[in-house]
Amino acid sequence: MQTVDESADFIIVGSGGGALCAALYLASHNKKVVVLEKSAYVGGTTARSGGVMWIPNNCFLKRDGIPDSFEKAAQYLDNLCDEFEPVPGASQIRRHTYIRQAPEMIEYLLAQGIALDRAKHWPDYYDERPGGLSCGRSVVAAPFNINSLGEWKKRMRPGFLEMPVSLEEALILPYFKRSPASRKLMLKVVWRVALALLSGKRYASAGKALQGRMLQAALAAGADIRLESPVSKLVVEDGQVKGVVTENGGKERRINATLGVLVGAGGFAHNKQMREQYQPGTSPRWSSALPEDSGEMIQEMARHGAALAQMNEMVGNQCVLPPGSSEGEIQFGAQAITAKPHAILVDQTGQRYMNEGGSYMAYCKAMLAHNQTTPAVPSWAIFDSQFMAKYMLAGTMPGKKKPADWFESGFLKQADSLAELAGLINVEPAALTSTVKRFNGFAQTGKDEDFQRGERAYDKWLGDALSAESPSLGEINRAPFYAVAVYPGDVGTYGGVVTDEYARVLTESGAVIKGLYATGVSTASVMGGAYPGAGASVGPSFTWGYVAAKHVLSSSAE
């Protein structure tokens, strides 16, 4: 038996949203908490994400007079999940526990000084379903001064929006050529940046803001956060998890935990063997998850009898791969391409096969399912010069001027006619021309008779609010015409160990593995095969971390 090198009340593996939430809760209740993060940065995939949390019946909705309730949220989530085969991670007791505990978790964070608010208009992804909200249930953090972390600022995971602008504002800025409101906002942002520089502040928004605030609060509460400290083993004695073996500086140390261990160490997006086993047809190359998202803690929990479920699920993120992009980076999403007017998605025969708006998880599922009968990985985004003039493409601002290597490499195809474009993507010209003609007819009438694109509030939100004709539909009829390949990427896997309504890890027989808790994408998602709204991954991660910490505290008092 390995010598015990030190002891703590509770050990947390990983430093994502749910991990830091649990650390804050227990440390603020005077428990000795050790957080072990294998990378050199704090924050996990949460820090490089949008940092959005899907929180039903939250206090901000109440404040703003928007009707929501446990019953309404349960109706919505049950309606979505009941479409799929029953899965253990999304049992009704877990779904309903989530709906009750998520708003309580938000109020706890607010009491700890974490600055949060609702996104004013971010529709539920199936807002037309019973219980859906067209304004949405998503919660975000306010921009955060990273410099206030002192030396820890260097240890924060880099984000994608490191400026004093909210997520909702960032979505408006690309319209500066067409919108006076956007131009006014751009001037405000320039002023904010100047003021921040003069006052010695450096702001981040989105996931980095959320995790920066969580890190600051957890440190202030006394959590012991250790970087470059991977966990290699769970220590199990007499059927109970007693601690972990961690490595630091090439040396192994055993740390005992008197109250238990929480695993919030991510999924298996960059584990090639696990992807081939559980998600054939997908690729780590298309993933925006961290390179460290390699699944070893899921495997370690399974080694000790943990049940695995929903391992075929991922949080889809349709993406494009311009020259210079590489595995482990944030990939450029394609949702903002094919949901806009003057654009569609076609398979390798030139046919549309889905609503190009809607949930990114549903989008990628549809692509992979369609590929079983018709080549569709990759599919092709087809758009015209109107699209290029109005909308961003793979991180570039609106306008026809694009990097030369996009054309030289073949990433961006350009042609003077649809027939010529079809030749460049190896599609029958008559098929592509017919598909575009049919879509153009729908754009003229304002009704997509094939896939109902534009009928949901979320479809419209993804589209163009400035469009005089339709926010979702617009003809593809002005040369030159363009195409880019679209892949069924992801922002992380969505399956893992099965947990109960207290976030305790379960065996195949449903027995509790004593002393072991899990959260985030290390677990089988409470959403099952659905994705109800923005933040349906981060919200549960925080919530189950909070639930686990509460259970640990109440159990220790018994």
BASEVO-506309 format. One record per residue (C-alpha): y, z, x; residue in three letters. Coordinates in nm, 4 decimals. Each point is the difference from the previous one (the first is absolute). Example, Ala and Ser with C-alpha at 12.3 -4.5 7.8 and 13.67 -1.06 7.14 Angstrom:
BEGIN
        v        w        u   r
  -0.4500   0.7800   1.2300 ALA
   0.3440  -0.0660   0.1370 SER
# end
This chain:
BEGIN
        v        w        u   r
   0.0000   0.0000   0.0000 MET
   0.3412  -0.0957   0.1362 GLN
   0.2338   0.2833   0.0942 THR
   0.2837   0.0647  -0.2449 VAL
   0.3264  -0.0682   0.1831 ASP
   0.2395   0.1097  -0.2741 GLU
   0.0211   0.0762  -0.3692 SER
   0.2337  -0.0907  -0.2842 ALA
   0.0084   0.0608  -0.3705 ASP
  -0.0139  -0.3693  -0.0872 PHE
  -0.0419  -0.3265   0.1923 ILE
   0.1354  -0.3337  -0.1196 ILE
  -0.1256  -0.3266   0.1506 VAL
   0.2686  -0.2696  -0.0106 GLY
   0.3736   0.0097  -0.0652 SER
   0.0534  -0.2310  -0.2968 GLY
   0.1679   0.0983  -0.3249 GLY
  -0.2733   0.2193  -0.1438 GLY
  -0.0643   0.1658   0.3358 ALA
   0.3628   0.1058   0.0463 LEU
   0.0272   0.1096  -0.3633 CYS
  -0.2979   0.2345   0.0424 ALA
   0.1335   0.1202   0.3351 ALA
   0.3384   0.0813  -0.1520 LEU
  -0.1509   0.1863  -0.2949 TYR
  -0.2322   0.2197   0.2030 LEU
   0.2438   0.0608   0.2859 ALA
   0.2682   0.1005  -0.2502 SER
  -0.2503   0.2572  -0.1302 HIS
  -0.0369   0.1487   0.3494 ASN
  -0.3316  -0.1596   0.0881 LYS
  -0.0722  -0.1181   0.3537 LYS
  -0.0332  -0.3756  -0.0397 VAL
  -0.0989  -0.2425   0.2764 VAL
   0.0572  -0.3721  -0.0595 VAL
  -0.2007  -0.2281   0.2312 LEU
   0.1273  -0.3593   0.0264 GLU
  -0.1915  -0.2413   0.2216 LYS
   0.2918  -0.2362   0.0691 SER
   0.3222   0.0627   0.1907 ALA
   0.2022  -0.0098  -0.3239 TYR
   0.0387   0.2141  -0.3106 VAL
  -0.0009  -0.1465  -0.3492 GLY
  -0.3058  -0.2184  -0.0436 GLY
   0.0090  -0.3220  -0.1986 THR
   0.2301   0.1831  -0.2451 THR
   0.2802  -0.0125   0.2582 ALA
  -0.0170  -0.3783   0.0347 ARG
  -0.0398  -0.0562  -0.3756 SER
   0.2602  -0.0103  -0.2732 GLY
  -0.0549   0.3733  -0.0433 GLY
  -0.0140  -0.0393  -0.3781 VAL
  -0.1951   0.2486  -0.2154 MET
  -0.1250  -0.0795  -0.3511 TRP
   0.0652   0.3259  -0.1872 ILE
  -0.0542   0.0082  -0.3788 PRO
   0.2095   0.2302  -0.2182 ASN
   0.2252   0.0929   0.2915 ASN
   0.3096   0.2176  -0.0216 CYS
   0.2361  -0.2913   0.0712 PHE
  -0.1161  -0.1858  -0.3095 LEU
   0.0692   0.3130  -0.2031 LYS
   0.3421   0.0365   0.1621 ARG
   0.0893  -0.3578  -0.0926 ASP
  -0.1249   0.0299  -0.3572 GLY
  -0.2911  -0.2433   0.0447 ILE
  -0.2968   0.0981  -0.2189 PRO
  -0.3242   0.0645   0.1852 ASP
  -0.2756   0.2561  -0.0428 SER
  -0.3448   0.0937   0.1172 PHE
  -0.1426  -0.1723  -0.3082 GLU
   0.1915  -0.3235   0.0576 LYS
  -0.0891  -0.0173   0.3690 ALA
  -0.3654   0.0813  -0.0731 ALA
  -0.0113  -0.2747  -0.2617 GLN
   0.1341  -0.2477   0.2561 TYR
  -0.2261   0.1011   0.2881 LEU
  -0.3110   0.0354  -0.2169 ASP
   0.0632  -0.3438  -0.1502 ASN
   0.0158  -0.1571   0.3465 LEU
  -0.2938   0.1828   0.1542 CYS
  -0.2275  -0.0491  -0.2998 ASP
   0.0024  -0.3760   0.0691 GLU
  -0.2118   0.0597   0.3080 PHE
  -0.3437   0.1478   0.0547 GLU
   0.0178   0.3822   0.0075 PRO
   0.0391   0.1276   0.3563 VAL
  -0.0105   0.3617   0.1220 PRO
   0.3405   0.0006   0.1659 GLY
   0.1692  -0.0996  -0.3248 ALA
  -0.1807   0.2323  -0.2400 SER
   0.2075   0.1022  -0.2986 GLN
   0.0285   0.3599   0.1188 ILE
   0.1437  -0.1207   0.3324 ARG
   0.2379  -0.2454  -0.1687 ARG
   0.1281   0.2648  -0.2379 HIS
   0.0277   0.2581   0.2784 THR
   0.2091  -0.2489   0.1940 TYR
   0.2346  -0.0572  -0.2928 ILE
   0.0520   0.3761  -0.0359 ARG
   0.0285   0.0856   0.3692 GLN
   0.2120  -0.2911   0.1271 ALA
   0.3240   0.1057  -0.1767 PRO
  -0.0612   0.3606   0.1043 GLU
  -0.0374  -0.1174   0.3610 MET
   0.3347  -0.1799  -0.0183 ILE
   0.1735   0.3120  -0.1289 GLU
  -0.1535   0.1986   0.2860 TYR
   0.1365  -0.2491   0.2551 LEU
   0.3442   0.0102  -0.1601 LEU
  -0.0050   0.3803   0.0272 ALA
  -0.0734  -0.0403   0.3708 GLN
   0.3094  -0.2152   0.0470 GLY
  -0.1671  -0.3433   0.0049 ILE
   0.2613  -0.2402  -0.1435 ALA
  -0.1741  -0.2199  -0.2577 LEU
   0.0987  -0.1998  -0.3066 ASP
  -0.1501  -0.2571  -0.2308 ARG
   0.0318  -0.3680   0.0659 ALA
   0.2297  -0.0995  -0.2833 LYS
  -0.1908  -0.3151  -0.0935 HIS
  -0.3409  -0.0665   0.1521 TRP
  -0.2257  -0.0902  -0.2936 PRO
  -0.3576   0.1161  -0.0361 ASP
  -0.2191  -0.2923   0.1015 TYR
  -0.1528  -0.0265  -0.3482 TYR
   0.3030   0.1117  -0.1966 ASP
  -0.1207  -0.1934  -0.3048 GLU
  -0.3068   0.2269  -0.0328 ARG
  -0.0043   0.3082  -0.2268 PRO
   0.1872   0.2782   0.1766 GLY
   0.1613  -0.2315   0.2589 GLY
   0.3651   0.0482   0.0974 LEU
   0.2200  -0.3032   0.0539 SER
   0.2348   0.2087   0.2157 CYS
  -0.2917   0.1401   0.2001 GLY
  -0.1088   0.3406   0.1267 ARG
   0.0667  -0.0442   0.3709 SER
   0.1664   0.2632   0.2205 VAL
   0.1588  -0.0593   0.3416 VAL
   0.1682   0.2017   0.2747 ALA
   0.3678  -0.0248   0.0859 ALA
   0.0885  -0.1592   0.3373 PRO
  -0.0476   0.2536   0.2796 PHE
   0.1835   0.0650   0.3264 ASN
  -0.2816  -0.0286   0.2541 ILE
   0.2202   0.1532   0.2716 ASN
  -0.0185   0.3313  -0.1875 SER
  -0.3598   0.0290   0.1216 LEU
   0.1135   0.0550   0.3576 GLY
  -0.2759  -0.0777   0.2504 GLU
  -0.2420  -0.0704  -0.2848 TRP
   0.1947  -0.3142  -0.0912 LYS
  -0.1760  -0.1778   0.2880 LYS
  -0.3337   0.0955  -0.1502 ARG
   0.0630  -0.1392  -0.3474 MET
  -0.1992  -0.3087  -0.0941 ARG
   0.2319  -0.3074  -0.0007 PRO
   0.0885  -0.1205  -0.3496 GLY
   0.1087  -0.3348  -0.1390 PHE
   0.3400   0.0983  -0.1463 LEU
   0.1914   0.1995   0.2585 GLU
   0.3471  -0.0146  -0.1463 MET
   0.2127   0.1948  -0.2535 PRO
  -0.1100  -0.1926  -0.3055 VAL
  -0.2331   0.0904  -0.2849 SER
  -0.3058  -0.2084  -0.0816 LEU
   0.1619  -0.1237  -0.3203 GLU
   0.3139  -0.1011   0.1909 GLU
  -0.2097  -0.1814   0.2606 ALA
  -0.1473  -0.2164  -0.2745 LEU
   0.3500  -0.1081  -0.1081 ILE
   0.1449  -0.0835   0.3432 LEU
  -0.1726  -0.3409   0.0452 PRO
   0.2007  -0.1337  -0.2977 TYR
   0.3313   0.0346   0.1871 PHE
   0.0649  -0.3785  -0.0125 LYS
  -0.0309  -0.0055  -0.3789 ARG
   0.1046   0.3443  -0.1218 SER
   0.3400   0.1716   0.0273 PRO
  -0.1768   0.3341  -0.0512 ALA
  -0.2282  -0.0731   0.2936 SER
   0.2941  -0.0955   0.2226 ARG
   0.1781   0.3213  -0.0974 LYS
  -0.3128   0.1995   0.0802 LEU
  -0.0279  -0.1694   0.3380 MET
   0.3509   0.1144   0.0878 LEU
  -0.0941   0.3541  -0.1058 LYS
  -0.3055  -0.0072   0.2222 VAL
   0.2038  -0.1229   0.2971 VAL
   0.2418   0.2881  -0.0617 TRP
  -0.2858   0.2498  -0.0217 ARG
  -0.1444  -0.1250   0.3293 VAL
   0.3405   0.0316   0.1685 ALA
   0.0490   0.3542  -0.1315 LEU
  -0.3502   0.0967   0.1117 ALA
   0.0664  -0.1277   0.3518 LEU
   0.3305   0.1858   0.0189 LEU
  -0.1633   0.3248  -0.1141 SER
  -0.3073  -0.0309   0.2230 GLY
  -0.2435  -0.0588  -0.2844 LYS
  -0.2809  -0.2519  -0.0304 ARG
  -0.1400  -0.0610  -0.3452 TYR
  -0.3380  -0.1163  -0.1175 ALA
  -0.1052  -0.0771  -0.3533 SER
  -0.3290  -0.0639  -0.1825 ALA
  -0.3136   0.1643   0.1400 GLY
   0.1576   0.1133   0.3232 LYS
   0.2680   0.1877  -0.1955 ALA
  -0.2632   0.1694  -0.2141 LEU
  -0.2159   0.0976   0.2947 GLN
   0.2987   0.0989   0.2119 GLY
   0.1025   0.2460  -0.2687 ARG
  -0.3576   0.1271  -0.0318 MET
  -0.0314   0.0457   0.3760 LEU
   0.3271   0.1912   0.0200 GLN
  -0.1026   0.2328  -0.2835 ALA
  -0.3532   0.0544   0.1331 ALA
   0.1278   0.0879   0.3474 LEU
   0.2589   0.2366  -0.1451 ALA
  -0.2768   0.1713  -0.2000 ALA
  -0.1990   0.0552   0.3188 GLY
  -0.2674  -0.2703  -0.0094 ALA
  -0.1518  -0.0713   0.3434 ASP
  -0.0048  -0.3795   0.0311 ILE
  -0.1893  -0.1486   0.2953 ARG
   0.0063  -0.3654   0.0962 LEU
  -0.2560  -0.1981   0.1997 GLU
  -0.2602   0.2469  -0.1211 SER
  -0.2829  -0.1982  -0.1621 PRO
  -0.2742   0.1882  -0.1818 VAL
  -0.3465  -0.1041   0.1116 SER
  -0.2133   0.2384  -0.2055 LYS
  -0.0014   0.2302  -0.2971 LEU
  -0.1619   0.3322   0.0799 VAL
  -0.2460   0.0937  -0.2746 VAL
  -0.1908   0.3283  -0.0023 GLU
  -0.2181   0.1315  -0.2822 ASP
   0.1068  -0.2920  -0.2209 GLY
   0.3712   0.0718   0.0373 GLN
   0.2688  -0.1776   0.2012 VAL
   0.1248   0.2593   0.2481 LYS
   0.2319  -0.2076   0.2158 GLY
   0.0293  -0.3111   0.2146 VAL
  -0.0456  -0.1261   0.3530 VAL
   0.3143  -0.1695   0.1234 THR
   0.0895  -0.1735   0.3226 GLU
   0.3231   0.0262   0.1943 ASN
   0.0601  -0.1177   0.3540 GLY
  -0.3669  -0.0911   0.0314 GLY
  -0.1172   0.3525  -0.0805 LYS
  -0.1917   0.1078  -0.3087 GLU
   0.1069   0.3106  -0.1892 ARG
  -0.1616   0.1687  -0.2964 ARG
   0.2450   0.1370  -0.2521 ILE
  -0.1340   0.2191  -0.2776 ASN
   0.1562   0.0045  -0.3455 ALA
  -0.0479   0.3101  -0.2093 THR
   0.1131  -0.1690  -0.3240 LEU
  -0.1183  -0.3571   0.0484 GLY
   0.0792  -0.3516   0.1179 VAL
   0.1907  -0.2798  -0.1759 LEU
  -0.0623  -0.3598   0.1047 VAL
   0.2915  -0.2354  -0.0633 GLY
  -0.0732  -0.2388   0.2836 ALA
   0.0344  -0.3375  -0.1698 GLY
  -0.2569  -0.2600  -0.0922 GLY
  -0.1988  -0.2666   0.1865 PHE
   0.2283  -0.3040  -0.0100 ALA
  -0.0472  -0.0707   0.3721 HIS
  -0.3697   0.0833   0.0253 ASN
  -0.1580  -0.3446   0.0191 LYS
  -0.3550   0.1228  -0.0587 GLN
   0.0951   0.1999  -0.3100 MET
   0.2049  -0.2907  -0.1391 ARG
  -0.2906  -0.2372   0.0442 GLU
  -0.2321   0.2495  -0.1685 GLN
   0.2187   0.0995  -0.2934 TYR
   0.2652  -0.2729  -0.0355 GLN
  -0.1457  -0.3331   0.1107 PRO
   0.2496  -0.2824  -0.0041 GLY
   0.2911   0.2190   0.1050 THR
   0.1430   0.0441   0.3482 SER
   0.1787   0.2676   0.2060 PRO
   0.2265  -0.2834   0.1136 ARG
   0.1582  -0.0068  -0.3454 TRP
   0.0527   0.3761  -0.0251 SER
   0.3311   0.1861   0.0249 SER
  -0.1781   0.3329   0.0551 ALA
   0.0386   0.1779   0.3315 LEU
  -0.2218  -0.1113   0.2898 PRO
  -0.1339   0.3583   0.0008 GLU
  -0.1305  -0.0485  -0.3565 ASP
  -0.3569  -0.0260   0.1269 SER
  -0.2137   0.2066  -0.2343 GLY
  -0.1677   0.2407   0.2401 GLU
   0.0840   0.3093  -0.2074 MET
  -0.1511  -0.1608  -0.3102 ILE
  -0.3135  -0.0598   0.2061 GLN
   0.0048   0.3558   0.1325 GLU
   0.0277   0.1480  -0.3489 MET
  -0.2826  -0.2255  -0.1163 ALA
  -0.2102   0.1238   0.2945 ARG
   0.0254   0.3452  -0.1528 HIS
  -0.1095  -0.1159  -0.3436 GLY
   0.3237  -0.1134  -0.1651 ALA
  -0.0473  -0.2594  -0.2731 ALA
   0.1841  -0.3307   0.0448 LEU
   0.1324  -0.2099  -0.2863 ALA
   0.2295  -0.2929  -0.0802 GLN
  -0.0396  -0.1295   0.3550 MET
   0.0528  -0.3565  -0.1216 ASN
   0.3545   0.0786  -0.1123 GLU
   0.3205  -0.0581   0.1937 MET
   0.3702   0.0140  -0.0803 VAL
   0.0547  -0.3738   0.0056 GLY
   0.3100  -0.1442   0.1634 ASN
   0.0001  -0.3783  -0.0083 GLN
   0.1512  -0.1109   0.3285 CYS
   0.1082  -0.2920   0.2160 VAL
  -0.0500  -0.0160   0.3766 LEU
   0.2918  -0.1629   0.1837 PRO
  -0.0275  -0.0685   0.3738 PRO
   0.0269   0.3201   0.1998 GLY
  -0.1513   0.2290  -0.2624 SER
  -0.2976   0.2008   0.1209 SER
  -0.2628   0.2451  -0.1199 GLU
   0.1229   0.3555  -0.0511 GLY
   0.3554  -0.1012  -0.0890 GLU
   0.1625  -0.0024  -0.3433 ILE
  -0.0888  -0.3430  -0.1394 GLN
   0.2527  -0.1993  -0.2010 PHE
  -0.0772   0.0323  -0.3699 GLY
  -0.0340  -0.3096  -0.2138 ALA
   0.0670   0.1691  -0.3329 GLN
   0.3694  -0.0690   0.0464 ALA
  -0.0815  -0.3701   0.0420 ILE
  -0.2282  -0.1042  -0.2818 THR
   0.1521   0.2252  -0.2685 ALA
   0.3392  -0.1667   0.0414 LYS
   0.1179  -0.3051  -0.1955 PRO
  -0.0737  -0.3390   0.1579 HIS
  -0.3290   0.1249   0.1496 ALA
  -0.3683   0.0182  -0.0917 ILE
  -0.3338   0.0827   0.1632 LEU
  -0.2832  -0.2539   0.0084 VAL
  -0.3560   0.0090   0.1320 ASP
  -0.1376  -0.2524   0.2486 GLN
  -0.0573  -0.2507  -0.2813 THR
   0.3661   0.0153  -0.1053 GLY
  -0.0504   0.2060  -0.3183 GLN
   0.1850   0.3089  -0.1182 ARG
  -0.2404   0.2812  -0.0860 TYR
   0.2045   0.3151  -0.0698 MET
   0.3282   0.1554  -0.1019 ASN
   0.1862   0.0015   0.3316 GLU
   0.1957   0.3099  -0.1025 GLY
  -0.1525   0.3348  -0.0861 GLY
  -0.1882   0.2536   0.2075 SER
  -0.0667  -0.0933   0.3622 TYR
  -0.3386   0.1691  -0.0275 MET
  -0.0926  -0.2190  -0.2972 ALA
   0.1390  -0.3068   0.1821 TYR
  -0.2266   0.0464   0.3024 CYS
  -0.2997   0.0853  -0.2186 LYS
   0.0562  -0.3240  -0.1911 ALA
   0.0206  -0.1982   0.3236 MET
  -0.3241   0.1449   0.1369 LEU
  -0.1802  -0.0396  -0.3338 ALA
   0.1159  -0.3609  -0.0412 HIS
  -0.1149  -0.0749   0.3534 ASN
  -0.3570   0.0702  -0.1099 GLN
  -0.0014  -0.3241  -0.1989 THR
   0.2925  -0.2029   0.1356 THR
   0.1473   0.0111   0.3522 PRO
   0.3057   0.2265  -0.0290 ALA
   0.0246   0.1955   0.3277 VAL
   0.2530  -0.0928   0.1041 PRO
   0.1836  -0.1290  -0.3025 SER
   0.3278  -0.1896   0.0205 TRP
   0.3458   0.1029  -0.1123 ALA
   0.1777  -0.3157  -0.1175 ILE
   0.3809  -0.0042  -0.0346 PHE
   0.3003  -0.2266   0.0307 ASP
   0.3494  -0.0164   0.1478 SER
   0.1432   0.2045  -0.2884 GLN
  -0.2248   0.2885   0.1002 PHE
   0.0982  -0.0360   0.3665 MET
   0.3698   0.0111  -0.0859 ALA
  -0.0264   0.3138  -0.2128 LYS
  -0.2743   0.2281   0.1353 TYR
  -0.1281   0.1670   0.3138 MET
  -0.3104  -0.1321   0.1711 LEU
  -0.2084   0.2113   0.2412 ALA
   0.2927   0.2173   0.1012 GLY
   0.2557  -0.2811   0.0328 THR
   0.3098  -0.0196  -0.2173 MET
   0.0467  -0.2714  -0.2655 PRO
   0.0768  -0.3455   0.1364 GLY
  -0.1859  -0.3028   0.1334 LYS
   0.0426   0.0881   0.3666 LYS
  -0.3272   0.1543   0.1173 LYS
  -0.1488   0.0629   0.3466 PRO
  -0.1129  -0.3194   0.1695 ALA
  -0.3416   0.1431   0.0837 ASP
  -0.0680   0.0469  -0.3720 TRP
  -0.0119  -0.3768  -0.0352 PHE
  -0.1544  -0.0707   0.3416 GLU
  -0.2857   0.2428  -0.0602 SER
  -0.0651  -0.1249  -0.3514 GLY
   0.0771   0.3376  -0.1560 PHE
   0.2669  -0.1604  -0.2228 LEU
  -0.0892  -0.3424  -0.1384 LYS
   0.2863  -0.2259  -0.1089 GLN
  -0.0123  -0.3363  -0.1768 ALA
   0.2281  -0.2320  -0.1940 ASP
  -0.2442  -0.0304  -0.2905 SER
  -0.2697   0.2081  -0.1609 LEU
  -0.2558  -0.2687   0.0801 ALA
   0.0916   0.0171   0.3675 GLU
  -0.0100   0.3818  -0.0077 LEU
  -0.3475  -0.0156  -0.1571 ALA
  -0.1175  -0.2021   0.2979 GLY
   0.1295   0.2625   0.2411 LEU
  -0.2065   0.2739  -0.1696 ILE
  -0.3092  -0.2174  -0.0609 ASN
   0.0370  -0.0011  -0.3790 VAL
  -0.0498  -0.2993  -0.2270 GLU
   0.3576  -0.1309  -0.0659 PRO
  -0.0657  -0.0687  -0.3679 ALA
  -0.1278   0.3571  -0.0515 ALA
   0.3038   0.1668   0.1579 LEU
   0.2422  -0.2345  -0.1748 THR
  -0.1657   0.0708  -0.3352 SER
   0.0061   0.3771   0.0555 THR
   0.3694  -0.0007   0.0873 VAL
   0.0818  -0.2268  -0.2941 LYS
  -0.1743   0.2379  -0.2396 ARG
   0.1793   0.3020   0.1479 PHE
   0.3337  -0.1801  -0.0217 ASN
  -0.0626  -0.0507  -0.3702 GLY
  -0.0463   0.3760  -0.0400 PHE
   0.3209   0.0591   0.1955 ALA
   0.1878  -0.2296  -0.2389 GLN
  -0.1236   0.1890  -0.3065 THR
   0.0200   0.3422   0.1647 GLY
  -0.3639   0.0835  -0.0837 LYS
  -0.2973  -0.0068   0.2374 ASP
  -0.2777  -0.0959  -0.2400 GLU
  -0.2711   0.0234   0.2650 ASP
   0.0591   0.3431   0.1579 PHE
   0.2957   0.1584  -0.1868 GLN
   0.2068   0.0436   0.3138 ARG
   0.3343   0.1523  -0.0882 GLY
  -0.1082   0.1856  -0.3132 GLU
  -0.0206   0.3409   0.1685 ARG
   0.3052   0.1975   0.1048 ALA
  -0.1604   0.0232   0.3436 TYR
  -0.0310  -0.3801   0.0265 ASP
   0.3685  -0.0317  -0.0768 LYS
   0.0842   0.2730   0.2526 TRP
  -0.1883  -0.1891   0.2712 LEU
   0.1837  -0.3188  -0.0902 GLY
   0.3714  -0.0776   0.0088 ASP
   0.2350   0.2008  -0.2207 ALA
   0.2807  -0.2457   0.0812 LEU
  -0.1860  -0.3024  -0.1331 SER
   0.1765  -0.1459  -0.3047 ALA
  -0.3183  -0.1613  -0.1347 GLU
  -0.2811   0.2495   0.0653 SER
  -0.0538   0.2785   0.2520 PRO
  -0.3597  -0.1137   0.0524 SER
  -0.0281  -0.3722  -0.0698 LEU
   0.1829  -0.2892   0.1609 GLY
  -0.0871  -0.3655   0.0521 GLU
  -0.1360  -0.1226   0.3338 ILE
   0.1730  -0.3363   0.0054 ASN
   0.2475  -0.0271   0.2871 ARG
  -0.1058  -0.1358   0.3373 ALA
  -0.0831   0.0940   0.2609 PRO
  -0.3096   0.1854  -0.1125 PHE
  -0.1693   0.2767   0.1949 TYR
  -0.3299   0.1864   0.0328 ALA
  -0.1188   0.3114   0.1850 VAL
  -0.3480   0.1506   0.0113 ALA
  -0.0458   0.3297  -0.1879 VAL
  -0.2736   0.2502   0.0886 TYR
  -0.1468   0.2956  -0.1960 PRO
   0.1357   0.2693   0.2306 GLY
   0.0382   0.3712  -0.0612 ASP
   0.2039   0.3078   0.0818 VAL
  -0.3166   0.2062   0.0264 GLY
  -0.3469   0.0527  -0.1378 THR
  -0.0434   0.1894  -0.3274 TYR
  -0.3451   0.1551   0.0223 GLY
  -0.1481   0.2920   0.1880 GLY
  -0.1533   0.3410  -0.0623 VAL
  -0.0321   0.1269  -0.3556 VAL
   0.2097   0.3054  -0.0827 THR
   0.0286   0.2191  -0.3079 ASP
   0.3034   0.1142  -0.1984 GLU
   0.0785   0.2531   0.2750 TYR
  -0.0194  -0.2633   0.2794 ALA
  -0.3272   0.1530   0.1251 ARG
  -0.2425  -0.2466   0.1572 VAL
  -0.3246  -0.0508  -0.1934 LEU
  -0.3539  -0.1037   0.0898 THR
  -0.1978  -0.2718  -0.1797 GLU
  -0.1427   0.2686  -0.2299 SER
   0.3495   0.1207  -0.0900 GLY
  -0.0210   0.3212   0.2020 ALA
   0.3120   0.1234   0.1798 VAL
  -0.0008  -0.0101   0.3801 ILE
   0.1482   0.3421   0.0596 LYS
   0.3139   0.0116   0.2073 GLY
   0.0616  -0.3777  -0.0073 LEU
   0.2862  -0.1694  -0.1857 TYR
   0.1320  -0.3562   0.0186 ALA
   0.2939  -0.2078  -0.1199 THR
   0.1624  -0.3408   0.0335 GLY
  -0.2006  -0.3132   0.0759 VAL
  -0.2662   0.2090   0.1707 SER
  -0.1159   0.0528  -0.3602 THR
  -0.1193  -0.2041  -0.2968 ALA
   0.3237  -0.0620  -0.1885 SER
   0.0803   0.1758  -0.3261 VAL
   0.1271  -0.3390  -0.1212 MET
  -0.3442  -0.1619   0.0327 GLY
   0.0330  -0.3773  -0.0024 GLY
   0.3536   0.0002  -0.1410 ALA
   0.3506   0.0346   0.1418 TYR
   0.2294   0.1255  -0.2771 PRO
   0.3349  -0.0138   0.1770 GLY
   0.1929   0.0183   0.3250 ALA
  -0.1209   0.2982   0.1997 GLY
  -0.3476   0.0305  -0.1517 ALA
  -0.1382   0.0669   0.3470 SER
   0.2688   0.2232   0.1537 VAL
   0.0473   0.2038  -0.3201 GLY
  -0.3671   0.1039  -0.0170 PRO
  -0.0075   0.0717   0.3729 SER
   0.2817   0.2528  -0.0368 PHE
  -0.1380   0.1402  -0.3231 THR
  -0.3552   0.0626   0.1199 TRP
   0.1356   0.1531   0.3208 GLY
   0.2030   0.2345  -0.2189 TYR
  -0.2972   0.0729  -0.2281 VAL
  -0.2235   0.0736   0.2999 ALA
   0.2566   0.2379   0.1508 ALA
   0.0414   0.1855  -0.3301 LYS
  -0.3757   0.0375  -0.0358 HIS
  -0.0319   0.1289   0.3565 VAL
   0.2711   0.2578  -0.0602 LEU
  -0.1415   0.1198  -0.3315 SER
  -0.3532   0.0191   0.1433 SER
   0.1200   0.2055   0.2979 SER
   0.1573   0.2521  -0.2369 ALA
  -0.3266   0.0601  -0.1853 GLU
# end
